[in-house]
Amino acid sequence: MRYRLLAMLICAAMCFGLTACGEGEKPEETTSTERAVAVSNQKLKPDSVVISVGKTTVNTSEYRAYYYLMENPYKGLLGNEVWNYSKAGGDGKTLGQEAIEAVLRLIIQVKVICKEAAMQNVALGTDEKEQAAHNAKSVFDSLPDTVKKEYGIELRTMTRIFEENKLAQKMYHIEIGKVNANLAPEQIRAARVQLIYWKADEKNRAQVKKKAEQVRQSLVSSKNNFYSVAKNNTEAAEIETLIGSSDTRPALAKAVTGMKKGDVSNVIGEKDGFYIAYCVQPSSKAIEEEYRNQVILEKQTQAFQKAYGSWSDKFEVKVSKALLAENK
């Protein structure tokens, strides 16, 4: 969708808590952290400072422009009332409140990355700035006047958002470019499998293994559909996955990479518990290439998260309590 921002993809995996900190509150003293300026905790106006990342500030208008860009793709499908819905068994937050926090995280991450870019003397080239400005104007011109008025969206704000997101993307590619993407053939052997998993610790390990053995025996003797059995037994979030030689579960990786299509493994013990695997697609050039890309992406994501963690430590962050209170 045209409103989706590149930084949403860059930073989707990064999470951190949001702590409101207002005027008059004293953060912990640090020697290497850039102190955040005060934010407004009163009734918010368009120019009220609602987020500060070190000395960089975000006013209400900029925040609302970000919010619109994230909210708009879903609003027409879900309707306005969905933002007041609270998940059963959750922490009491409405979807609207969770959306606010998601936007705040995105903005903070973009500001941190852009501040780090300045410290590293990384900037957009002329062509990049022109492309960002063109995209911003295209989106701005497509918005109804009623939306611009409701959200306080101005072209200069939209242009800054697109430029900063493009710079964040540039920093991302610079950082992941440092990752060694060379993998030996023995590191990319893989197979697509369905898994049944039971978590186990030292106290219940024998009991869990016995249960796993019983389930495997029933699979072999009854010829039941593996997926159906897995669905009713597994404690994993996903049943089907790609597993290869670089997996952190060595016994499982060794077992699945030697399986043929349709094979059901023995019970496989790992530190975190027990597994039974069913081979959907055995190792092949296509599977190994897919796994290679998966491993490289994981390495790149970990590298960027590590880099971002060190960058974010340099800046104190404050968020307006009044903004966090919206949609509660």
C-alpha positions as CSV (number, residue, x, y, z in Angstrom):
1,M,0.0,0.0,0.0
2,R,1.3,3.5,-0.9
3,Y,1.0,4.7,2.7
4,R,3.2,2.0,4.2
5,L,6.5,3.5,5.4
6,L,9.8,1.8,4.8
7,A,10.8,2.1,8.4
8,M,7.9,-0.1,9.4
9,L,9.6,-2.9,7.7
10,I,13.0,-2.0,9.0
11,C,12.0,-1.8,12.6
12,A,9.2,-4.3,12.8
13,A,11.2,-6.7,14.9
14,M,12.4,-4.2,17.5
15,C,10.4,-3.7,20.6
16,F,10.9,-1.7,23.8
17,G,8.7,-0.4,26.5
18,L,7.3,3.1,26.5
19,T,7.7,5.1,29.6
20,A,6.0,8.5,30.0
21,C,8.3,11.2,31.4
22,G,7.0,14.7,31.8
23,E,8.1,18.2,32.7
24,G,9.7,18.4,36.2
25,E,10.6,14.7,36.3
26,K,14.3,14.0,36.6
27,P,15.7,11.0,34.8
28,E,18.7,9.1,36.1
29,E,22.0,11.0,35.7
30,T,24.2,9.6,32.9
31,T,27.4,10.8,31.4
32,S,27.1,9.5,27.9
33,T,23.3,9.9,27.2
34,E,21.9,12.9,25.4
35,R,19.2,14.2,27.8
36,A,15.7,14.5,26.4
37,V,13.9,17.9,26.4
38,A,10.6,18.2,28.2
39,V,7.3,17.0,26.7
40,S,3.8,18.4,27.2
41,N,1.5,16.6,29.6
42,Q,-1.3,19.1,29.3
43,K,-4.0,19.4,26.7
44,L,-2.3,18.8,23.4
45,K,-2.1,21.4,20.7
46,P,-0.7,20.9,17.2
47,D,2.7,22.3,18.2
48,S,2.9,20.5,21.6
49,V,6.0,18.4,22.0
50,V,4.8,14.8,22.6
51,I,8.0,12.9,22.0
52,S,11.6,13.8,22.6
53,V,14.6,11.7,21.6
54,G,17.5,13.6,23.2
55,K,17.2,17.1,21.9
56,T,15.1,16.0,18.9
57,T,11.4,16.7,19.3
58,V,8.2,15.5,17.7
59,N,5.1,17.7,17.9
60,T,1.5,16.5,17.9
61,S,1.1,17.3,14.2
62,E,4.0,15.1,13.1
63,Y,2.8,12.3,15.4
64,R,-0.7,12.5,13.9
65,A,0.6,12.3,10.4
66,Y,2.5,9.1,11.3
67,Y,-0.6,7.8,12.9
68,Y,-2.7,8.4,9.8
69,L,-0.2,6.7,7.6
70,M,-0.3,3.6,9.8
71,E,-4.0,3.6,10.6
72,N,-5.5,4.4,7.2
73,P,-4.9,1.0,5.5
74,Y,-6.9,-0.7,8.2
75,K,-9.6,1.9,9.1
76,G,-11.8,1.2,6.1
77,L,-11.7,-2.5,6.7
78,L,-12.2,-2.5,10.4
79,G,-14.3,0.5,11.1
80,N,-13.7,3.2,13.8
81,E,-15.2,1.2,16.6
82,V,-12.5,-1.4,16.5
83,W,-10.0,0.9,18.1
84,N,-12.0,0.8,21.4
85,Y,-12.0,-3.0,21.5
86,S,-10.0,-4.7,24.3
87,K,-8.6,-8.2,23.8
88,A,-10.0,-10.8,26.1
89,G,-7.4,-11.9,28.7
90,G,-5.2,-9.0,27.8
91,D,-3.7,-6.1,29.8
92,G,-6.8,-4.0,29.3
93,K,-5.3,-1.9,26.5
94,T,-7.6,-1.1,23.6
95,L,-6.5,-1.6,20.1
96,G,-6.4,2.1,19.8
97,Q,-4.0,2.4,22.7
98,E,-1.8,-0.4,21.2
99,A,-1.8,1.5,17.9
100,I,-0.6,4.6,19.6
101,E,2.3,2.7,21.2
102,A,3.2,1.1,17.9
103,V,3.3,4.5,16.2
104,L,5.4,5.9,19.1
105,R,7.9,3.0,18.8
106,L,8.2,3.6,15.1
107,I,8.8,7.3,15.5
108,I,11.4,6.9,18.2
109,Q,13.2,4.3,16.2
110,V,13.3,6.5,13.1
111,K,14.6,9.5,15.2
112,V,17.3,7.4,16.9
113,I,18.5,6.0,13.5
114,C,18.6,9.5,11.9
115,K,20.5,10.9,14.9
116,E,23.0,8.1,14.6
117,A,23.2,8.8,10.8
118,A,24.2,12.4,11.5
119,M,26.9,11.2,13.9
120,Q,28.2,8.9,11.2
121,N,28.0,11.6,8.6
122,V,25.5,9.6,6.6
123,A,23.0,11.7,4.6
124,L,20.6,11.4,1.7
125,G,22.0,12.2,-1.8
126,T,20.3,14.8,-4.0
127,D,18.5,12.1,-6.0
128,E,17.3,10.4,-2.8
129,K,16.0,13.6,-1.3
130,E,14.1,14.4,-4.5
131,Q,12.6,10.9,-4.6
132,A,11.5,11.2,-1.0
133,A,10.0,14.7,-1.7
134,H,8.2,13.4,-4.7
135,N,6.7,10.5,-2.8
136,A,5.6,12.7,0.0
137,K,3.9,15.2,-2.3
138,S,2.1,12.4,-4.2
139,V,0.7,11.1,-0.9
140,F,-0.1,14.6,0.4
141,D,-1.9,15.6,-2.8
142,S,-4.0,12.4,-2.7
143,L,-5.3,13.2,0.8
144,P,-8.8,14.9,1.1
145,D,-8.7,18.4,2.6
146,T,-10.9,17.0,5.5
147,V,-8.1,14.5,6.4
148,K,-5.4,17.1,6.2
149,K,-7.4,19.3,8.5
150,E,-8.4,16.6,10.9
151,Y,-4.8,15.3,11.3
152,G,-3.1,18.6,10.8
153,I,-1.0,17.2,8.0
154,E,1.2,19.7,6.1
155,L,3.5,19.0,3.1
156,R,6.6,20.0,5.0
157,T,5.8,17.5,7.7
158,M,5.0,14.7,5.2
159,T,8.3,15.5,3.4
160,R,10.3,15.2,6.6
161,I,8.7,11.9,7.4
162,F,9.5,10.4,4.0
163,E,13.1,11.8,4.1
164,E,13.8,10.4,7.5
165,N,12.3,7.0,6.7
166,K,14.5,6.9,3.6
167,L,17.5,7.8,5.6
168,A,16.6,5.1,8.1
169,Q,16.4,2.6,5.3
170,K,19.8,3.7,4.1
171,M,21.3,3.2,7.5
172,Y,19.7,-0.3,7.6
173,H,21.3,-1.3,4.4
174,I,24.7,0.1,5.4
175,E,24.6,-1.9,8.6
176,I,23.4,-5.2,7.1
177,G,26.0,-4.8,4.4
178,K,28.6,-5.5,7.1
179,V,27.2,-9.0,7.7
180,N,29.2,-11.9,6.2
181,A,26.8,-13.6,3.8
182,N,29.1,-16.5,2.9
183,L,27.8,-19.8,4.0
184,A,29.5,-23.2,3.4
185,P,27.4,-25.9,1.7
186,E,27.3,-27.9,5.0
187,Q,25.7,-24.9,6.7
188,I,22.7,-24.7,4.4
189,R,21.4,-28.3,4.2
190,A,17.7,-28.1,5.2
191,A,14.3,-29.6,5.0
192,R,10.7,-28.4,5.3
193,V,9.1,-30.2,8.1
194,Q,6.1,-30.3,10.4
195,L,6.8,-30.5,14.1
196,I,5.2,-31.6,17.3
197,Y,7.0,-30.0,20.2
198,W,6.7,-30.5,24.0
199,K,8.5,-28.2,26.3
200,A,10.4,-30.0,29.1
201,D,12.7,-29.1,32.0
202,E,14.8,-31.3,34.4
203,K,11.8,-31.9,36.6
204,N,9.4,-33.3,34.0
205,R,11.7,-34.5,31.3
206,A,11.1,-38.2,31.7
207,Q,7.3,-37.7,31.8
208,V,7.3,-35.5,28.7
209,K,9.5,-37.9,26.8
210,K,7.1,-40.8,27.7
211,K,4.2,-38.8,26.4
212,A,6.1,-38.0,23.2
213,E,6.9,-41.7,22.6
214,Q,3.2,-42.6,23.0
215,V,2.2,-40.0,20.5
216,R,4.8,-41.2,18.0
217,Q,3.6,-44.8,18.4
218,S,0.0,-43.8,17.7
219,L,1.2,-41.9,14.6
220,V,3.0,-45.0,13.3
221,S,0.3,-47.5,14.1
222,S,-2.8,-45.6,13.1
223,K,-1.4,-43.7,10.1
224,N,-3.2,-40.5,11.4
225,N,-2.6,-37.3,9.5
226,F,0.5,-35.8,11.1
227,Y,-0.7,-32.2,10.8
228,S,-3.9,-33.0,12.7
229,V,-2.0,-34.8,15.5
230,A,0.5,-31.9,15.6
231,K,-2.3,-29.3,15.9
232,N,-3.8,-31.1,18.9
233,N,-0.4,-31.7,20.6
234,T,2.3,-29.2,19.8
235,E,3.3,-26.4,22.1
236,A,5.1,-24.6,19.3
237,A,3.6,-21.4,17.7
238,E,4.0,-22.9,14.2
239,I,3.7,-26.5,12.9
240,E,5.4,-26.2,9.6
241,T,8.8,-24.7,9.3
242,L,12.2,-24.8,7.5
243,I,15.0,-26.3,9.6
244,G,18.6,-26.6,8.5
245,S,22.2,-27.2,9.6
246,S,22.7,-23.8,11.2
247,D,19.8,-24.3,13.6
248,T,20.5,-23.9,17.3
249,R,19.0,-27.4,17.9
250,P,21.7,-29.7,16.6
251,A,20.0,-33.0,17.2
252,L,16.8,-31.8,15.4
253,A,18.8,-30.3,12.5
254,K,20.8,-33.5,12.0
255,A,17.7,-35.6,12.1
256,V,15.5,-33.6,9.6
257,T,18.3,-33.0,7.0
258,G,18.6,-36.7,6.6
259,M,14.9,-37.5,6.2
260,K,13.0,-38.4,3.0
261,K,9.6,-37.1,2.1
262,G,6.9,-38.6,4.3
263,D,9.3,-39.9,7.0
264,V,8.3,-39.5,10.6
265,S,11.3,-39.1,12.9
266,N,11.9,-40.8,16.2
267,V,11.4,-38.6,19.3
268,I,14.3,-36.1,19.3
269,G,15.6,-34.7,22.5
270,E,16.8,-31.1,22.8
271,K,17.6,-28.8,25.7
272,D,14.2,-27.1,25.4
273,G,12.2,-30.3,25.1
274,F,11.2,-33.1,22.7
275,Y,10.3,-33.1,19.0
276,I,8.7,-35.4,16.4
277,A,9.3,-34.3,12.8
278,Y,7.5,-35.1,9.6
279,C,9.3,-34.4,6.4
280,V,7.3,-32.4,3.9
281,Q,10.1,-31.5,1.5
282,P,13.6,-33.1,1.9
283,S,16.8,-31.3,1.2
284,S,17.2,-30.0,-2.3
285,K,18.9,-27.1,-4.1
286,A,15.7,-25.1,-4.0
287,I,15.1,-25.8,-0.2
288,E,18.8,-25.0,0.5
289,E,18.7,-21.7,-1.3
290,E,15.5,-20.7,0.6
291,Y,17.2,-21.7,3.9
292,R,20.4,-19.8,2.9
293,N,18.3,-16.7,2.5
294,Q,16.5,-17.3,5.8
295,V,19.8,-17.7,7.7
296,I,21.3,-14.5,6.1
297,L,18.1,-12.5,6.9
298,E,18.3,-13.7,10.5
299,K,21.9,-12.7,10.7
300,Q,21.2,-9.3,9.2
301,T,18.2,-8.7,11.6
302,Q,20.3,-9.7,14.6
303,A,23.2,-7.4,13.5
304,F,20.8,-4.4,13.0
305,Q,19.1,-5.0,16.3
306,K,22.4,-5.1,18.0
307,A,23.5,-1.9,16.3
308,Y,20.2,-0.2,17.1
309,G,20.5,-1.2,20.7
310,S,23.9,0.6,21.0
311,W,22.5,3.7,19.2
312,S,19.4,4.0,21.3
313,D,21.5,3.9,24.5
314,K,22.9,7.3,23.5
315,F,19.6,9.1,23.8
316,E,17.2,9.6,26.6
317,V,13.5,9.3,25.4
318,K,10.4,11.1,26.8
319,V,6.8,10.5,25.8
320,S,3.9,12.6,26.7
321,K,1.5,11.1,29.3
322,A,-1.4,13.0,27.7
323,L,-0.6,11.2,24.4
324,L,-0.3,7.8,26.0
325,A,-3.7,8.4,27.7
326,E,-5.5,8.7,24.4
327,N,-7.9,5.9,23.5
328,K,-7.7,4.3,26.9
